[in-house]
Amino acid sequence: MSNTVARETNRKFTAALNHLIETCKDGEKGYRDAASDLRDSEVKSLFVKYSCERAQFANALQRAIRQAGGFAENNGTVGGALRRGWLGLRSALEGGDEHVLLAECERNEDVGRANYEAALRQSWPEPVKRLLERQYAAITDAQREIHRLRGAP
């Protein structure tokens, strides 16, 4: 593989993982904000867990990028669609309706899952592929749990 092809491959690898880091950072902040305003201690505890989990996901993705010699993103999105979605969570919190809050979190996990699904369609070194699959499975499990809590059919 030529240096040009290798650099382009590394750039695409880094860009794709940085996008997932932004997704995780947005989820981390969204769950943290939601947990701080919840009254139900069970759901509050679950959201703190999901916030910490998203932080761990971002850290693992950052390590993968650094190991490949790339520059890892350190923040969530500034103005992207996902961040606007999590900001919609703020409106749900202000309304005080826990059902609306859960629906908003579930909807935002749809976006996160879609980002991971797009990434998983790419070709990855086996350790990175396994990492993405584990994180995707955890996000899917979180979404299912939120769906259950909201009592949706």
CNS distance restraints for C-alpha pairs under 8 A (distance, minus, plus):
assign (resid   1 and name CA) (resid   5 and name CA) 6.24 0.50 0.50
assign (resid   1 and name CA) (resid   6 and name CA) 6.34 0.50 0.50
assign (resid   2 and name CA) (resid   6 and name CA) 6.12 0.50 0.50
assign (resid   3 and name CA) (resid   7 and name CA) 6.01 0.50 0.50
assign (resid   4 and name CA) (resid   8 and name CA) 6.20 0.50 0.50
assign (resid   5 and name CA) (resid   9 and name CA) 6.06 0.50 0.50
assign (resid   6 and name CA) (resid  10 and name CA) 6.10 0.50 0.50
assign (resid   7 and name CA) (resid  11 and name CA) 6.02 0.50 0.50
assign (resid   8 and name CA) (resid  12 and name CA) 6.22 0.50 0.50
assign (resid   9 and name CA) (resid  13 and name CA) 6.09 0.50 0.50
assign (resid  10 and name CA) (resid  14 and name CA) 6.01 0.50 0.50
assign (resid  10 and name CA) (resid  68 and name CA) 7.40 0.50 0.50
assign (resid  10 and name CA) (resid  70 and name CA) 7.17 0.50 0.50
assign (resid  11 and name CA) (resid  15 and name CA) 6.03 0.50 0.50
assign (resid  11 and name CA) (resid  70 and name CA) 7.57 0.50 0.50
assign (resid  12 and name CA) (resid  16 and name CA) 6.05 0.50 0.50
assign (resid  13 and name CA) (resid  17 and name CA) 6.28 0.50 0.50
assign (resid  13 and name CA) (resid  65 and name CA) 7.85 0.50 0.50
assign (resid  14 and name CA) (resid  18 and name CA) 5.90 0.50 0.50
assign (resid  14 and name CA) (resid  65 and name CA) 5.93 0.50 0.50
assign (resid  14 and name CA) (resid  70 and name CA) 5.98 0.50 0.50
assign (resid  14 and name CA) (resid  71 and name CA) 7.12 0.50 0.50
assign (resid  14 and name CA) (resid  72 and name CA) 7.25 0.50 0.50
assign (resid  15 and name CA) (resid  19 and name CA) 6.19 0.50 0.50
assign (resid  16 and name CA) (resid  20 and name CA) 6.62 0.50 0.50
assign (resid  16 and name CA) (resid 119 and name CA) 6.60 0.50 0.50
assign (resid  17 and name CA) (resid  21 and name CA) 6.21 0.50 0.50
assign (resid  17 and name CA) (resid  61 and name CA) 6.38 0.50 0.50
assign (resid  17 and name CA) (resid  62 and name CA) 7.86 0.50 0.50
assign (resid  17 and name CA) (resid  65 and name CA) 7.19 0.50 0.50
assign (resid  17 and name CA) (resid 119 and name CA) 7.95 0.50 0.50
assign (resid  18 and name CA) (resid  22 and name CA) 6.25 0.50 0.50
assign (resid  18 and name CA) (resid  61 and name CA) 7.74 0.50 0.50
assign (resid  18 and name CA) (resid  62 and name CA) 7.71 0.50 0.50
assign (resid  18 and name CA) (resid  72 and name CA) 6.20 0.50 0.50
assign (resid  18 and name CA) (resid  73 and name CA) 5.40 0.50 0.50
assign (resid  19 and name CA) (resid  23 and name CA) 6.32 0.50 0.50
assign (resid  19 and name CA) (resid 115 and name CA) 7.98 0.50 0.50
assign (resid  20 and name CA) (resid  24 and name CA) 6.14 0.50 0.50
assign (resid  20 and name CA) (resid  58 and name CA) 7.54 0.50 0.50
assign (resid  20 and name CA) (resid  61 and name CA) 7.77 0.50 0.50
assign (resid  20 and name CA) (resid 115 and name CA) 6.85 0.50 0.50
assign (resid  20 and name CA) (resid 116 and name CA) 7.03 0.50 0.50
assign (resid  21 and name CA) (resid  25 and name CA) 6.05 0.50 0.50
assign (resid  21 and name CA) (resid  57 and name CA) 7.60 0.50 0.50
assign (resid  21 and name CA) (resid  58 and name CA) 4.81 0.50 0.50
assign (resid  21 and name CA) (resid  61 and name CA) 6.48 0.50 0.50
assign (resid  21 and name CA) (resid  62 and name CA) 7.27 0.50 0.50
assign (resid  21 and name CA) (resid  73 and name CA) 6.57 0.50 0.50
assign (resid  21 and name CA) (resid  74 and name CA) 7.58 0.50 0.50
assign (resid  21 and name CA) (resid  75 and name CA) 7.63 0.50 0.50
assign (resid  21 and name CA) (resid  76 and name CA) 7.10 0.50 0.50
assign (resid  22 and name CA) (resid  26 and name CA) 6.05 0.50 0.50
assign (resid  22 and name CA) (resid  58 and name CA) 7.82 0.50 0.50
assign (resid  22 and name CA) (resid  73 and name CA) 7.19 0.50 0.50
assign (resid  22 and name CA) (resid  74 and name CA) 7.82 0.50 0.50
assign (resid  22 and name CA) (resid  75 and name CA) 6.07 0.50 0.50
assign (resid  22 and name CA) (resid  76 and name CA) 4.03 0.50 0.50
assign (resid  22 and name CA) (resid  77 and name CA) 5.46 0.50 0.50
assign (resid  23 and name CA) (resid  27 and name CA) 6.25 0.50 0.50
assign (resid  23 and name CA) (resid  76 and name CA) 6.56 0.50 0.50
assign (resid  23 and name CA) (resid  77 and name CA) 7.47 0.50 0.50
assign (resid  23 and name CA) (resid  82 and name CA) 7.11 0.50 0.50
assign (resid  23 and name CA) (resid 112 and name CA) 6.14 0.50 0.50
assign (resid  23 and name CA) (resid 115 and name CA) 7.72 0.50 0.50
assign (resid  24 and name CA) (resid  28 and name CA) 6.01 0.50 0.50
assign (resid  24 and name CA) (resid  54 and name CA) 4.98 0.50 0.50
assign (resid  24 and name CA) (resid  55 and name CA) 6.62 0.50 0.50
assign (resid  24 and name CA) (resid  57 and name CA) 6.59 0.50 0.50
assign (resid  24 and name CA) (resid  58 and name CA) 5.63 0.50 0.50
assign (resid  24 and name CA) (resid  76 and name CA) 7.36 0.50 0.50
assign (resid  24 and name CA) (resid 112 and name CA) 7.81 0.50 0.50
assign (resid  25 and name CA) (resid  29 and name CA) 6.29 0.50 0.50
assign (resid  25 and name CA) (resid  54 and name CA) 6.60 0.50 0.50
assign (resid  25 and name CA) (resid  55 and name CA) 6.39 0.50 0.50
assign (resid  25 and name CA) (resid  58 and name CA) 6.58 0.50 0.50
assign (resid  25 and name CA) (resid  75 and name CA) 6.18 0.50 0.50
assign (resid  25 and name CA) (resid  76 and name CA) 4.68 0.50 0.50
assign (resid  25 and name CA) (resid  77 and name CA) 7.96 0.50 0.50
assign (resid  26 and name CA) (resid  30 and name CA) 5.99 0.50 0.50
assign (resid  26 and name CA) (resid  76 and name CA) 4.99 0.50 0.50
assign (resid  26 and name CA) (resid  77 and name CA) 6.76 0.50 0.50
assign (resid  26 and name CA) (resid  82 and name CA) 7.23 0.50 0.50
assign (resid  26 and name CA) (resid  83 and name CA) 6.02 0.50 0.50
assign (resid  26 and name CA) (resid  86 and name CA) 7.13 0.50 0.50
assign (resid  27 and name CA) (resid  31 and name CA) 5.96 0.50 0.50
assign (resid  27 and name CA) (resid  51 and name CA) 6.67 0.50 0.50
assign (resid  27 and name CA) (resid  54 and name CA) 6.28 0.50 0.50
assign (resid  27 and name CA) (resid  86 and name CA) 7.47 0.50 0.50
assign (resid  28 and name CA) (resid  32 and name CA) 6.12 0.50 0.50
assign (resid  28 and name CA) (resid  50 and name CA) 7.09 0.50 0.50
assign (resid  28 and name CA) (resid  51 and name CA) 4.08 0.50 0.50
assign (resid  28 and name CA) (resid  52 and name CA) 6.62 0.50 0.50
assign (resid  28 and name CA) (resid  53 and name CA) 7.62 0.50 0.50
assign (resid  28 and name CA) (resid  54 and name CA) 5.07 0.50 0.50
assign (resid  28 and name CA) (resid  55 and name CA) 5.84 0.50 0.50
assign (resid  29 and name CA) (resid  33 and name CA) 6.01 0.50 0.50
assign (resid  29 and name CA) (resid  51 and name CA) 6.73 0.50 0.50
assign (resid  30 and name CA) (resid  34 and name CA) 6.14 0.50 0.50
assign (resid  30 and name CA) (resid  51 and name CA) 7.59 0.50 0.50
assign (resid  30 and name CA) (resid  86 and name CA) 5.49 0.50 0.50
assign (resid  30 and name CA) (resid  87 and name CA) 7.64 0.50 0.50
assign (resid  30 and name CA) (resid  89 and name CA) 7.26 0.50 0.50
assign (resid  31 and name CA) (resid  35 and name CA) 5.97 0.50 0.50
assign (resid  31 and name CA) (resid  47 and name CA) 5.29 0.50 0.50
assign (resid  31 and name CA) (resid  48 and name CA) 6.60 0.50 0.50
assign (resid  31 and name CA) (resid  50 and name CA) 6.56 0.50 0.50
assign (resid  31 and name CA) (resid  51 and name CA) 5.11 0.50 0.50
assign (resid  31 and name CA) (resid 105 and name CA) 7.89 0.50 0.50
assign (resid  32 and name CA) (resid  36 and name CA) 6.26 0.50 0.50
assign (resid  32 and name CA) (resid  47 and name CA) 6.73 0.50 0.50
assign (resid  32 and name CA) (resid  48 and name CA) 5.97 0.50 0.50
assign (resid  32 and name CA) (resid  51 and name CA) 5.58 0.50 0.50
assign (resid  33 and name CA) (resid  37 and name CA) 6.75 0.50 0.50
assign (resid  33 and name CA) (resid  90 and name CA) 7.77 0.50 0.50
assign (resid  34 and name CA) (resid  38 and name CA) 6.33 0.50 0.50
assign (resid  34 and name CA) (resid  44 and name CA) 7.72 0.50 0.50
assign (resid  34 and name CA) (resid  47 and name CA) 7.16 0.50 0.50
assign (resid  34 and name CA) (resid  89 and name CA) 7.32 0.50 0.50
assign (resid  34 and name CA) (resid  90 and name CA) 7.59 0.50 0.50
assign (resid  34 and name CA) (resid  93 and name CA) 6.88 0.50 0.50
assign (resid  34 and name CA) (resid 101 and name CA) 7.77 0.50 0.50
assign (resid  35 and name CA) (resid  43 and name CA) 7.57 0.50 0.50
assign (resid  35 and name CA) (resid  44 and name CA) 4.62 0.50 0.50
assign (resid  35 and name CA) (resid  45 and name CA) 7.30 0.50 0.50
assign (resid  35 and name CA) (resid  47 and name CA) 5.47 0.50 0.50
assign (resid  35 and name CA) (resid  48 and name CA) 6.07 0.50 0.50
assign (resid  36 and name CA) (resid  44 and name CA) 7.36 0.50 0.50
assign (resid  37 and name CA) (resid  93 and name CA) 6.66 0.50 0.50
assign (resid  38 and name CA) (resid  43 and name CA) 7.47 0.50 0.50
assign (resid  38 and name CA) (resid  44 and name CA) 5.76 0.50 0.50
assign (resid  38 and name CA) (resid  93 and name CA) 7.91 0.50 0.50
assign (resid  38 and name CA) (resid  98 and name CA) 7.62 0.50 0.50
assign (resid  39 and name CA) (resid  44 and name CA) 7.14 0.50 0.50
assign (resid  40 and name CA) (resid  44 and name CA) 6.00 0.50 0.50
assign (resid  41 and name CA) (resid  45 and name CA) 5.96 0.50 0.50
assign (resid  42 and name CA) (resid  46 and name CA) 6.27 0.50 0.50
assign (resid  43 and name CA) (resid  47 and name CA) 6.11 0.50 0.50
assign (resid  44 and name CA) (resid  48 and name CA) 6.26 0.50 0.50
assign (resid  45 and name CA) (resid  49 and name CA) 6.25 0.50 0.50
assign (resid  46 and name CA) (resid  50 and name CA) 6.25 0.50 0.50
assign (resid  47 and name CA) (resid  51 and name CA) 6.03 0.50 0.50
assign (resid  48 and name CA) (resid  52 and name CA) 6.25 0.50 0.50
assign (resid  49 and name CA) (resid  53 and name CA) 6.07 0.50 0.50
assign (resid  50 and name CA) (resid  54 and name CA) 6.11 0.50 0.50
assign (resid  50 and name CA) (resid 142 and name CA) 7.53 0.50 0.50
assign (resid  51 and name CA) (resid  55 and name CA) 6.40 0.50 0.50
assign (resid  52 and name CA) (resid  56 and name CA) 6.28 0.50 0.50
assign (resid  53 and name CA) (resid  57 and name CA) 6.19 0.50 0.50
assign (resid  54 and name CA) (resid  58 and name CA) 6.24 0.50 0.50
assign (resid  55 and name CA) (resid  59 and name CA) 6.26 0.50 0.50
assign (resid  56 and name CA) (resid  60 and name CA) 6.22 0.50 0.50
assign (resid  57 and name CA) (resid  61 and name CA) 6.28 0.50 0.50
assign (resid  57 and name CA) (resid 135 and name CA) 6.76 0.50 0.50
assign (resid  58 and name CA) (resid  62 and name CA) 6.09 0.50 0.50
assign (resid  59 and name CA) (resid  63 and name CA) 6.24 0.50 0.50
assign (resid  60 and name CA) (resid  64 and name CA) 6.35 0.50 0.50
assign (resid  61 and name CA) (resid  65 and name CA) 6.36 0.50 0.50
assign (resid  62 and name CA) (resid  66 and name CA) 6.22 0.50 0.50
assign (resid  62 and name CA) (resid  72 and name CA) 5.10 0.50 0.50
assign (resid  62 and name CA) (resid  73 and name CA) 7.09 0.50 0.50
assign (resid  62 and name CA) (resid  74 and name CA) 7.99 0.50 0.50
assign (resid  63 and name CA) (resid  67 and name CA) 6.03 0.50 0.50
assign (resid  63 and name CA) (resid  72 and name CA) 7.89 0.50 0.50
assign (resid  64 and name CA) (resid  68 and name CA) 6.39 0.50 0.50
assign (resid  64 and name CA) (resid 128 and name CA) 7.15 0.50 0.50
assign (resid  65 and name CA) (resid  69 and name CA) 6.38 0.50 0.50
assign (resid  65 and name CA) (resid  70 and name CA) 5.11 0.50 0.50
assign (resid  65 and name CA) (resid  71 and name CA) 6.54 0.50 0.50
assign (resid  65 and name CA) (resid  72 and name CA) 5.83 0.50 0.50
assign (resid  66 and name CA) (resid  70 and name CA) 5.15 0.50 0.50
assign (resid  66 and name CA) (resid  71 and name CA) 6.28 0.50 0.50
assign (resid  66 and name CA) (resid  72 and name CA) 6.51 0.50 0.50
assign (resid  76 and name CA) (resid  83 and name CA) 7.60 0.50 0.50
assign (resid  77 and name CA) (resid  82 and name CA) 7.43 0.50 0.50
assign (resid  77 and name CA) (resid  83 and name CA) 5.94 0.50 0.50
assign (resid  78 and name CA) (resid  83 and name CA) 7.01 0.50 0.50
assign (resid  79 and name CA) (resid  83 and name CA) 6.29 0.50 0.50
assign (resid  79 and name CA) (resid  84 and name CA) 6.82 0.50 0.50
assign (resid  80 and name CA) (resid  84 and name CA) 6.39 0.50 0.50
assign (resid  81 and name CA) (resid  85 and name CA) 6.18 0.50 0.50
assign (resid  82 and name CA) (resid  86 and name CA) 6.41 0.50 0.50
assign (resid  82 and name CA) (resid 108 and name CA) 7.06 0.50 0.50
assign (resid  82 and name CA) (resid 111 and name CA) 6.82 0.50 0.50
assign (resid  82 and name CA) (resid 112 and name CA) 7.98 0.50 0.50
assign (resid  83 and name CA) (resid  87 and name CA) 6.16 0.50 0.50
assign (resid  84 and name CA) (resid  88 and name CA) 6.30 0.50 0.50
assign (resid  85 and name CA) (resid  89 and name CA) 6.83 0.50 0.50
assign (resid  85 and name CA) (resid 104 and name CA) 7.92 0.50 0.50
assign (resid  85 and name CA) (resid 108 and name CA) 6.19 0.50 0.50
assign (resid  86 and name CA) (resid  90 and name CA) 7.16 0.50 0.50
assign (resid  86 and name CA) (resid 104 and name CA) 7.82 0.50 0.50
assign (resid  86 and name CA) (resid 105 and name CA) 7.65 0.50 0.50
assign (resid  86 and name CA) (resid 108 and name CA) 6.64 0.50 0.50
assign (resid  87 and name CA) (resid  91 and name CA) 7.16 0.50 0.50
assign (resid  88 and name CA) (resid  92 and name CA) 6.62 0.50 0.50
assign (resid  88 and name CA) (resid 104 and name CA) 7.26 0.50 0.50
assign (resid  89 and name CA) (resid  93 and name CA) 6.22 0.50 0.50
assign (resid  89 and name CA) (resid 101 and name CA) 6.29 0.50 0.50
assign (resid  89 and name CA) (resid 104 and name CA) 5.82 0.50 0.50
assign (resid  89 and name CA) (resid 105 and name CA) 7.01 0.50 0.50
assign (resid  90 and name CA) (resid  94 and name CA) 6.19 0.50 0.50
assign (resid  91 and name CA) (resid  95 and name CA) 6.32 0.50 0.50
assign (resid  92 and name CA) (resid  96 and name CA) 6.55 0.50 0.50
assign (resid  92 and name CA) (resid  97 and name CA) 6.57 0.50 0.50
assign (resid  92 and name CA) (resid  98 and name CA) 7.77 0.50 0.50
assign (resid  92 and name CA) (resid 100 and name CA) 5.85 0.50 0.50
assign (resid  92 and name CA) (resid 101 and name CA) 5.09 0.50 0.50
assign (resid  92 and name CA) (resid 104 and name CA) 7.35 0.50 0.50
assign (resid  93 and name CA) (resid  97 and name CA) 6.89 0.50 0.50
assign (resid  93 and name CA) (resid  98 and name CA) 7.53 0.50 0.50
assign (resid  93 and name CA) (resid 101 and name CA) 6.22 0.50 0.50
assign (resid  97 and name CA) (resid 101 and name CA) 6.35 0.50 0.50
assign (resid  98 and name CA) (resid 102 and name CA) 6.14 0.50 0.50
assign (resid  99 and name CA) (resid 103 and name CA) 6.23 0.50 0.50
assign (resid  99 and name CA) (resid 150 and name CA) 5.80 0.50 0.50
assign (resid 100 and name CA) (resid 104 and name CA) 6.14 0.50 0.50
assign (resid 101 and name CA) (resid 105 and name CA) 6.28 0.50 0.50
assign (resid 102 and name CA) (resid 106 and name CA) 6.11 0.50 0.50
assign (resid 102 and name CA) (resid 146 and name CA) 6.20 0.50 0.50
assign (resid 102 and name CA) (resid 147 and name CA) 7.55 0.50 0.50
assign (resid 102 and name CA) (resid 149 and name CA) 7.60 0.50 0.50
assign (resid 102 and name CA) (resid 150 and name CA) 6.07 0.50 0.50
assign (resid 103 and name CA) (resid 107 and name CA) 6.13 0.50 0.50
assign (resid 103 and name CA) (resid 146 and name CA) 7.83 0.50 0.50
assign (resid 103 and name CA) (resid 147 and name CA) 7.54 0.50 0.50
assign (resid 103 and name CA) (resid 150 and name CA) 7.03 0.50 0.50
assign (resid 104 and name CA) (resid 108 and name CA) 6.23 0.50 0.50
assign (resid 105 and name CA) (resid 109 and name CA) 6.26 0.50 0.50
assign (resid 105 and name CA) (resid 143 and name CA) 8.00 0.50 0.50
assign (resid 105 and name CA) (resid 146 and name CA) 7.48 0.50 0.50
assign (resid 106 and name CA) (resid 110 and name CA) 6.51 0.50 0.50
assign (resid 106 and name CA) (resid 143 and name CA) 5.54 0.50 0.50
assign (resid 106 and name CA) (resid 146 and name CA) 6.14 0.50 0.50
assign (resid 106 and name CA) (resid 147 and name CA) 6.59 0.50 0.50
assign (resid 107 and name CA) (resid 111 and name CA) 6.95 0.50 0.50
assign (resid 108 and name CA) (resid 112 and name CA) 6.52 0.50 0.50
assign (resid 109 and name CA) (resid 113 and name CA) 5.99 0.50 0.50
assign (resid 109 and name CA) (resid 139 and name CA) 6.98 0.50 0.50
assign (resid 109 and name CA) (resid 140 and name CA) 7.83 0.50 0.50
assign (resid 109 and name CA) (resid 143 and name CA) 6.05 0.50 0.50
assign (resid 110 and name CA) (resid 114 and name CA) 6.16 0.50 0.50
assign (resid 110 and name CA) (resid 143 and name CA) 7.77 0.50 0.50
assign (resid 111 and name CA) (resid 115 and name CA) 6.28 0.50 0.50
assign (resid 112 and name CA) (resid 116 and name CA) 6.38 0.50 0.50
assign (resid 112 and name CA) (resid 139 and name CA) 7.61 0.50 0.50
assign (resid 113 and name CA) (resid 117 and name CA) 6.03 0.50 0.50
assign (resid 113 and name CA) (resid 136 and name CA) 6.53 0.50 0.50
assign (resid 113 and name CA) (resid 139 and name CA) 6.74 0.50 0.50
assign (resid 113 and name CA) (resid 140 and name CA) 6.91 0.50 0.50
assign (resid 114 and name CA) (resid 118 and name CA) 6.18 0.50 0.50
assign (resid 115 and name CA) (resid 119 and name CA) 6.32 0.50 0.50
assign (resid 116 and name CA) (resid 120 and name CA) 6.02 0.50 0.50
assign (resid 116 and name CA) (resid 132 and name CA) 7.18 0.50 0.50
assign (resid 116 and name CA) (resid 136 and name CA) 6.13 0.50 0.50
assign (resid 117 and name CA) (resid 121 and name CA) 6.49 0.50 0.50
assign (resid 117 and name CA) (resid 136 and name CA) 7.79 0.50 0.50
assign (resid 118 and name CA) (resid 122 and name CA) 7.28 0.50 0.50
assign (resid 120 and name CA) (resid 129 and name CA) 7.13 0.50 0.50
assign (resid 120 and name CA) (resid 132 and name CA) 7.03 0.50 0.50
assign (resid 120 and name CA) (resid 133 and name CA) 7.50 0.50 0.50
assign (resid 124 and name CA) (resid 128 and name CA) 6.09 0.50 0.50
assign (resid 124 and name CA) (resid 129 and name CA) 5.48 0.50 0.50
assign (resid 125 and name CA) (resid 129 and name CA) 6.22 0.50 0.50
assign (resid 126 and name CA) (resid 130 and name CA) 6.20 0.50 0.50
assign (resid 127 and name CA) (resid 131 and name CA) 6.25 0.50 0.50
assign (resid 128 and name CA) (resid 132 and name CA) 6.18 0.50 0.50
assign (resid 129 and name CA) (resid 133 and name CA) 6.13 0.50 0.50
assign (resid 130 and name CA) (resid 134 and name CA) 6.16 0.50 0.50
assign (resid 131 and name CA) (resid 135 and name CA) 6.26 0.50 0.50
assign (resid 132 and name CA) (resid 136 and name CA) 5.96 0.50 0.50
assign (resid 133 and name CA) (resid 137 and name CA) 6.11 0.50 0.50
assign (resid 134 and name CA) (resid 138 and name CA) 6.33 0.50 0.50
assign (resid 135 and name CA) (resid 139 and name CA) 6.23 0.50 0.50
assign (resid 136 and name CA) (resid 140 and name CA) 6.13 0.50 0.50
assign (resid 137 and name CA) (resid 141 and name CA) 6.13 0.50 0.50
assign (resid 138 and name CA) (resid 142 and name CA) 6.14 0.50 0.50
assign (resid 139 and name CA) (resid 143 and name CA) 6.20 0.50 0.50
assign (resid 140 and name CA) (resid 144 and name CA) 6.25 0.50 0.50
assign (resid 141 and name CA) (resid 145 and name CA) 6.22 0.50 0.50
assign (resid 142 and name CA) (resid 146 and name CA) 6.20 0.50 0.50
assign (resid 143 and name CA) (resid 147 and name CA) 6.10 0.50 0.50
assign (resid 144 and name CA) (resid 148 and name CA) 6.17 0.50 0.50
assign (resid 145 and name CA) (resid 149 and name CA) 6.16 0.50 0.50
assign (resid 146 and name CA) (resid 150 and name CA) 6.19 0.50 0.50
assign (resid 147 and name CA) (resid 151 and name CA) 6.44 0.50 0.50
assign (resid 147 and name CA) (resid 152 and name CA) 5.88 0.50 0.50
assign (resid 148 and name CA) (resid 152 and name CA) 6.44 0.50 0.50
